[in-house]
Amino acid sequence: MIKVVRGNPTPEELAAALAVVQARAAAVANQPSGAPAPHDTWAPSTPVGAA
């Protein structure tokens, strides 16, 4: 379930966000068993404060 906590997204914005979530879930579901999880490109490559 997705809950909008703040703001008032348009139907188009909400559809775009859900499309991203669905695509990510499909990519994970289609990974062969034992395969490493896809790298999360949204996360920083170095720990915060390590620079």
PyMOL Python script that loads the backbone (N, CA, C, O; Angstrom):
from pymol import cmd

cmd.read_pdbstr("""\
ATOM      1  N   MET A   1       0.839  -1.165   0.000  1.00  0.00           N
ATOM      2  CA  MET A   1       0.000   0.000   0.000  1.00  0.00           C
ATOM      3  C   MET A   1       0.889   1.235   0.000  1.00  0.00           C
ATOM      4  O   MET A   1       1.910   1.279   0.685  1.00  0.00           O
ATOM      5  N   ILE A   2       0.499   2.210  -0.756  1.00  0.00           N
ATOM      6  CA  ILE A   2       1.221   3.480  -0.833  1.00  0.00           C
ATOM      7  C   ILE A   2       0.335   4.553  -0.226  1.00  0.00           C
ATOM      8  O   ILE A   2      -0.858   4.636  -0.515  1.00  0.00           O
ATOM      9  N   LYS A   3       0.940   5.370   0.617  1.00  0.00           N
ATOM     10  CA  LYS A   3       0.189   6.438   1.268  1.00  0.00           C
ATOM     11  C   LYS A   3       0.888   7.762   1.004  1.00  0.00           C
ATOM     12  O   LYS A   3       2.090   7.884   1.242  1.00  0.00           O
ATOM     13  N   VAL A   4       0.162   8.741   0.523  1.00  0.00           N
ATOM     14  CA  VAL A   4       0.707  10.080   0.332  1.00  0.00           C
ATOM     15  C   VAL A   4       0.638  10.782   1.682  1.00  0.00           C
ATOM     16  O   VAL A   4      -0.447  11.003   2.220  1.00  0.00           O
ATOM     17  N   VAL A   5       1.802  11.130   2.224  1.00  0.00           N
ATOM     18  CA  VAL A   5       1.871  11.725   3.548  1.00  0.00           C
ATOM     19  C   VAL A   5       1.781  13.245   3.470  1.00  0.00           C
ATOM     20  O   VAL A   5       1.189  13.881   4.342  1.00  0.00           O
ATOM     21  N   ARG A   6       2.360  13.822   2.436  1.00  0.00           N
ATOM     22  CA  ARG A   6       2.377  15.267   2.329  1.00  0.00           C
ATOM     23  C   ARG A   6       2.190  15.648   0.864  1.00  0.00           C
ATOM     24  O   ARG A   6       2.730  14.989  -0.024  1.00  0.00           O
ATOM     25  N   GLY A   7       1.446  16.684   0.616  1.00  0.00           N
ATOM     26  CA  GLY A   7       1.241  17.159  -0.741  1.00  0.00           C
ATOM     27  C   GLY A   7      -0.033  16.589  -1.347  1.00  0.00           C
ATOM     28  O   GLY A   7      -0.765  15.830  -0.712  1.00  0.00           O
ATOM     29  N   ASN A   8      -0.265  16.965  -2.554  1.00  0.00           N
ATOM     30  CA  ASN A   8      -1.461  16.528  -3.273  1.00  0.00           C
ATOM     31  C   ASN A   8      -1.061  16.212  -4.711  1.00  0.00           C
ATOM     32  O   ASN A   8      -1.234  17.051  -5.595  1.00  0.00           O
ATOM     33  N   PRO A   9      -0.524  15.006  -4.960  1.00  0.00           N
ATOM     34  CA  PRO A   9      -0.051  14.695  -6.309  1.00  0.00           C
ATOM     35  C   PRO A   9      -1.210  14.615  -7.310  1.00  0.00           C
ATOM     36  O   PRO A   9      -2.333  14.241  -6.973  1.00  0.00           O
ATOM     37  N   THR A  10      -0.892  14.976  -8.530  1.00  0.00           N
ATOM     38  CA  THR A  10      -1.874  14.827  -9.599  1.00  0.00           C
ATOM     39  C   THR A  10      -1.997  13.338  -9.919  1.00  0.00           C
ATOM     40  O   THR A  10      -1.124  12.552  -9.552  1.00  0.00           O
ATOM     41  N   PRO A  11      -3.059  12.954 -10.590  1.00  0.00           N
ATOM     42  CA  PRO A  11      -3.162  11.542 -10.997  1.00  0.00           C
ATOM     43  C   PRO A  11      -1.963  11.097 -11.840  1.00  0.00           C
ATOM     44  O   PRO A  11      -1.528   9.950 -11.743  1.00  0.00           O
ATOM     45  N   GLU A  12      -1.433  11.995 -12.661  1.00  0.00           N
ATOM     46  CA  GLU A  12      -0.280  11.660 -13.503  1.00  0.00           C
ATOM     47  C   GLU A  12       0.976  11.440 -12.662  1.00  0.00           C
ATOM     48  O   GLU A  12       1.741  10.511 -12.920  1.00  0.00           O
ATOM     49  N   GLU A  13       1.191  12.295 -11.653  1.00  0.00           N
ATOM     50  CA  GLU A  13       2.349  12.138 -10.771  1.00  0.00           C
ATOM     51  C   GLU A  13       2.259  10.847  -9.970  1.00  0.00           C
ATOM     52  O   GLU A  13       3.255  10.144  -9.800  1.00  0.00           O
ATOM     53  N   LEU A  14       1.086  10.543  -9.489  1.00  0.00           N
ATOM     54  CA  LEU A  14       0.890   9.313  -8.728  1.00  0.00           C
ATOM     55  C   LEU A  14       1.103   8.091  -9.614  1.00  0.00           C
ATOM     56  O   LEU A  14       1.708   7.109  -9.184  1.00  0.00           O
ATOM     57  N   ALA A  15       0.611   8.145 -10.842  1.00  0.00           N
ATOM     58  CA  ALA A  15       0.805   7.031 -11.778  1.00  0.00           C
ATOM     59  C   ALA A  15       2.287   6.836 -12.092  1.00  0.00           C
ATOM     60  O   ALA A  15       2.752   5.701 -12.191  1.00  0.00           O
ATOM     61  N   ALA A  16       3.029   7.927 -12.250  1.00  0.00           N
ATOM     62  CA  ALA A  16       4.459   7.825 -12.533  1.00  0.00           C
ATOM     63  C   ALA A  16       5.198   7.195 -11.356  1.00  0.00           C
ATOM     64  O   ALA A  16       6.058   6.335 -11.549  1.00  0.00           O
ATOM     65  N   ALA A  17       4.867   7.620 -10.145  1.00  0.00           N
ATOM     66  CA  ALA A  17       5.516   7.048  -8.966  1.00  0.00           C
ATOM     67  C   ALA A  17       5.210   5.560  -8.837  1.00  0.00           C
ATOM     68  O   ALA A  17       6.099   4.766  -8.527  1.00  0.00           O
ATOM     69  N   LEU A  18       3.983   5.188  -9.068  1.00  0.00           N
ATOM     70  CA  LEU A  18       3.611   3.770  -8.974  1.00  0.00           C
ATOM     71  C   LEU A  18       4.277   2.947 -10.070  1.00  0.00           C
ATOM     72  O   LEU A  18       4.622   1.787  -9.847  1.00  0.00           O
ATOM     73  N   ALA A  19       4.459   3.530 -11.248  1.00  0.00           N
ATOM     74  CA  ALA A  19       5.139   2.817 -12.336  1.00  0.00           C
ATOM     75  C   ALA A  19       6.581   2.504 -11.951  1.00  0.00           C
ATOM     76  O   ALA A  19       7.088   1.426 -12.261  1.00  0.00           O
ATOM     77  N   VAL A  20       7.238   3.440 -11.277  1.00  0.00           N
ATOM     78  CA  VAL A  20       8.621   3.212 -10.828  1.00  0.00           C
ATOM     79  C   VAL A  20       8.656   2.092  -9.789  1.00  0.00           C
ATOM     80  O   VAL A  20       9.514   1.212  -9.856  1.00  0.00           O
ATOM     81  N   VAL A  21       7.745   2.121  -8.845  1.00  0.00           N
ATOM     82  CA  VAL A  21       7.701   1.085  -7.812  1.00  0.00           C
ATOM     83  C   VAL A  21       7.424  -0.286  -8.437  1.00  0.00           C
ATOM     84  O   VAL A  21       8.059  -1.275  -8.072  1.00  0.00           O
ATOM     85  N   GLN A  22       6.487  -0.342  -9.368  1.00  0.00           N
ATOM     86  CA  GLN A  22       6.164  -1.610 -10.032  1.00  0.00           C
ATOM     87  C   GLN A  22       7.340  -2.123 -10.848  1.00  0.00           C
ATOM     88  O   GLN A  22       7.612  -3.324 -10.844  1.00  0.00           O
ATOM     89  N   ALA A  23       8.041  -1.237 -11.549  1.00  0.00           N
ATOM     90  CA  ALA A  23       9.186  -1.659 -12.354  1.00  0.00           C
ATOM     91  C   ALA A  23      10.297  -2.210 -11.463  1.00  0.00           C
ATOM     92  O   ALA A  23      10.934  -3.210 -11.794  1.00  0.00           O
ATOM     93  N   ARG A  24      10.518  -1.556 -10.345  1.00  0.00           N
ATOM     94  CA  ARG A  24      11.548  -2.022  -9.410  1.00  0.00           C
ATOM     95  C   ARG A  24      11.176  -3.398  -8.838  1.00  0.00           C
ATOM     96  O   ARG A  24      12.026  -4.282  -8.739  1.00  0.00           O
ATOM     97  N   ALA A  25       9.917  -3.568  -8.468  1.00  0.00           N
ATOM     98  CA  ALA A  25       9.468  -4.856  -7.936  1.00  0.00           C
ATOM     99  C   ALA A  25       9.587  -5.948  -8.988  1.00  0.00           C
ATOM    100  O   ALA A  25       9.971  -7.073  -8.671  1.00  0.00           O
ATOM    101  N   ALA A  26       9.264  -5.630 -10.233  1.00  0.00           N
ATOM    102  CA  ALA A  26       9.363  -6.618 -11.308  1.00  0.00           C
ATOM    103  C   ALA A  26      10.814  -7.004 -11.562  1.00  0.00           C
ATOM    104  O   ALA A  26      11.111  -8.169 -11.825  1.00  0.00           O
ATOM    105  N   ALA A  27      11.720  -6.033 -11.483  1.00  0.00           N
ATOM    106  CA  ALA A  27      13.139  -6.323 -11.704  1.00  0.00           C
ATOM    107  C   ALA A  27      13.672  -7.258 -10.627  1.00  0.00           C
ATOM    108  O   ALA A  27      14.444  -8.171 -10.920  1.00  0.00           O
ATOM    109  N   VAL A  28      13.268  -7.035  -9.398  1.00  0.00           N
ATOM    110  CA  VAL A  28      13.714  -7.899  -8.301  1.00  0.00           C
ATOM    111  C   VAL A  28      13.095  -9.287  -8.435  1.00  0.00           C
ATOM    112  O   VAL A  28      13.767 -10.290  -8.195  1.00  0.00           O
ATOM    113  N   ALA A  29      11.820  -9.353  -8.816  1.00  0.00           N
ATOM    114  CA  ALA A  29      11.128 -10.643  -8.939  1.00  0.00           C
ATOM    115  C   ALA A  29      11.702 -11.486 -10.072  1.00  0.00           C
ATOM    116  O   ALA A  29      11.630 -12.714 -10.019  1.00  0.00           O
ATOM    117  N   ASN A  30      12.272 -10.849 -11.098  1.00  0.00           N
ATOM    118  CA  ASN A  30      12.798 -11.586 -12.247  1.00  0.00           C
ATOM    119  C   ASN A  30      14.255 -11.989 -12.096  1.00  0.00           C
ATOM    120  O   ASN A  30      14.828 -12.565 -13.020  1.00  0.00           O
ATOM    121  N   GLN A  31      14.868 -11.702 -10.953  1.00  0.00           N
ATOM    122  CA  GLN A  31      16.245 -12.101 -10.715  1.00  0.00           C
ATOM    123  C   GLN A  31      16.297 -13.606 -10.479  1.00  0.00           C
ATOM    124  O   GLN A  31      15.471 -14.144  -9.742  1.00  0.00           O
ATOM    125  N   PRO A  32      17.257 -14.290 -11.094  1.00  0.00           N
ATOM    126  CA  PRO A  32      17.405 -15.718 -10.804  1.00  0.00           C
ATOM    127  C   PRO A  32      17.751 -15.920  -9.327  1.00  0.00           C
ATOM    128  O   PRO A  32      18.385 -15.062  -8.714  1.00  0.00           O
ATOM    129  N   SER A  33      17.340 -17.039  -8.766  1.00  0.00           N
ATOM    130  CA  SER A  33      17.639 -17.278  -7.351  1.00  0.00           C
ATOM    131  C   SER A  33      19.146 -17.373  -7.170  1.00  0.00           C
ATOM    132  O   SER A  33      19.838 -17.992  -7.979  1.00  0.00           O
ATOM    133  N   GLY A  34      19.641 -16.769  -6.127  1.00  0.00           N
ATOM    134  CA  GLY A  34      21.068 -16.761  -5.861  1.00  0.00           C
ATOM    135  C   GLY A  34      21.796 -15.604  -6.507  1.00  0.00           C
ATOM    136  O   GLY A  34      22.964 -15.367  -6.198  1.00  0.00           O
ATOM    137  N   ALA A  35      21.135 -14.869  -7.404  1.00  0.00           N
ATOM    138  CA  ALA A  35      21.773 -13.728  -8.054  1.00  0.00           C
ATOM    139  C   ALA A  35      21.824 -12.559  -7.072  1.00  0.00           C
ATOM    140  O   ALA A  35      20.919 -12.388  -6.256  1.00  0.00           O
ATOM    141  N   PRO A  36      22.882 -11.758  -7.155  1.00  0.00           N
ATOM    142  CA  PRO A  36      22.938 -10.604  -6.253  1.00  0.00           C
ATOM    143  C   PRO A  36      21.829  -9.608  -6.593  1.00  0.00           C
ATOM    144  O   PRO A  36      21.416  -9.489  -7.747  1.00  0.00           O
ATOM    145  N   ALA A  37      21.361  -8.905  -5.582  1.00  0.00           N
ATOM    146  CA  ALA A  37      20.315  -7.904  -5.789  1.00  0.00           C
ATOM    147  C   ALA A  37      20.869  -6.768  -6.634  1.00  0.00           C
ATOM    148  O   ALA A  37      22.059  -6.462  -6.553  1.00  0.00           O
ATOM    149  N   PRO A  38      20.018  -6.134  -7.449  1.00  0.00           N
ATOM    150  CA  PRO A  38      20.507  -5.004  -8.247  1.00  0.00           C
ATOM    151  C   PRO A  38      21.015  -3.887  -7.342  1.00  0.00           C
ATOM    152  O   PRO A  38      20.470  -3.650  -6.263  1.00  0.00           O
ATOM    153  N   HIS A  39      22.060  -3.206  -7.791  1.00  0.00           N
ATOM    154  CA  HIS A  39      22.631  -2.095  -7.020  1.00  0.00           C
ATOM    155  C   HIS A  39      21.642  -0.944  -6.973  1.00  0.00           C
ATOM    156  O   HIS A  39      21.076  -0.558  -7.996  1.00  0.00           O
ATOM    157  N   ASP A  40      21.443  -0.409  -5.805  1.00  0.00           N
ATOM    158  CA  ASP A  40      20.534   0.716  -5.627  1.00  0.00           C
ATOM    159  C   ASP A  40      21.270   1.990  -6.001  1.00  0.00           C
ATOM    160  O   ASP A  40      22.120   2.459  -5.243  1.00  0.00           O
ATOM    161  N   THR A  41      20.957   2.556  -7.157  1.00  0.00           N
ATOM    162  CA  THR A  41      21.657   3.743  -7.634  1.00  0.00           C
ATOM    163  C   THR A  41      21.189   5.007  -6.929  1.00  0.00           C
ATOM    164  O   THR A  41      21.766   6.073  -7.145  1.00  0.00           O
ATOM    165  N   TRP A  42      20.164   4.919  -6.096  1.00  0.00           N
ATOM    166  CA  TRP A  42      19.686   6.089  -5.372  1.00  0.00           C
ATOM    167  C   TRP A  42      20.507   6.321  -4.111  1.00  0.00           C
ATOM    168  O   TRP A  42      20.503   7.423  -3.563  1.00  0.00           O
ATOM    169  N   ALA A  43      21.205   5.299  -3.651  1.00  0.00           N
ATOM    170  CA  ALA A  43      21.984   5.413  -2.426  1.00  0.00           C
ATOM    171  C   ALA A  43      23.369   5.978  -2.752  1.00  0.00           C
ATOM    172  O   ALA A  43      23.891   5.742  -3.841  1.00  0.00           O
ATOM    173  N   PRO A  44      23.961   6.716  -1.824  1.00  0.00           N
ATOM    174  CA  PRO A  44      25.318   7.227  -2.065  1.00  0.00           C
ATOM    175  C   PRO A  44      26.303   6.068  -2.131  1.00  0.00           C
ATOM    176  O   PRO A  44      26.124   5.056  -1.453  1.00  0.00           O
ATOM    177  N   SER A  45      27.342   6.216  -2.946  1.00  0.00           N
ATOM    178  CA  SER A  45      28.323   5.135  -3.100  1.00  0.00           C
ATOM    179  C   SER A  45      29.289   5.074  -1.922  1.00  0.00           C
ATOM    180  O   SER A  45      29.928   4.044  -1.704  1.00  0.00           O
ATOM    181  N   THR A  46      29.406   6.162  -1.157  1.00  0.00           N
ATOM    182  CA  THR A  46      30.235   6.151   0.040  1.00  0.00           C
ATOM    183  C   THR A  46      29.361   6.461   1.238  1.00  0.00           C
ATOM    184  O   THR A  46      28.382   7.198   1.123  1.00  0.00           O
ATOM    185  N   PRO A  47      29.706   5.907   2.380  1.00  0.00           N
ATOM    186  CA  PRO A  47      28.912   6.193   3.575  1.00  0.00           C
ATOM    187  C   PRO A  47      28.929   7.687   3.886  1.00  0.00           C
ATOM    188  O   PRO A  47      29.923   8.373   3.650  1.00  0.00           O
ATOM    189  N   VAL A  48      27.836   8.168   4.407  1.00  0.00           N
ATOM    190  CA  VAL A  48      27.736   9.570   4.770  1.00  0.00           C
ATOM    191  C   VAL A  48      28.754   9.889   5.847  1.00  0.00           C
ATOM    192  O   VAL A  48      28.852   9.168   6.840  1.00  0.00           O
ATOM    193  N   GLY A  49      29.511  10.956   5.664  1.00  0.00           N
ATOM    194  CA  GLY A  49      30.532  11.352   6.622  1.00  0.00           C
ATOM    195  C   GLY A  49      31.876  10.716   6.383  1.00  0.00           C
ATOM    196  O   GLY A  49      32.825  11.007   7.111  1.00  0.00           O
ATOM    197  N   ALA A  50      31.995   9.845   5.378  1.00  0.00           N
ATOM    198  CA  ALA A  50      33.255   9.158   5.124  1.00  0.00           C
ATOM    199  C   ALA A  50      34.179   9.967   4.219  1.00  0.00           C
ATOM    200  O   ALA A  50      35.351   9.621   4.069  1.00  0.00           O
ATOM    201  N   ALA A  51      33.676  11.020   3.625  1.00  0.00           N
ATOM    202  CA  ALA A  51      34.496  11.793   2.677  1.00  0.00           C
ATOM    203  C   ALA A  51      35.442  12.718   3.357  1.00  0.00           C
ATOM    204  O   ALA A  51      36.194  13.431   2.693  1.00  0.00           O
TER     205      ALA A  51
END
""", "prot")
cmd.dss("prot")
cmd.show_as("cartoon", "prot")
cmd.util.cbc("prot")
cmd.orient("prot")
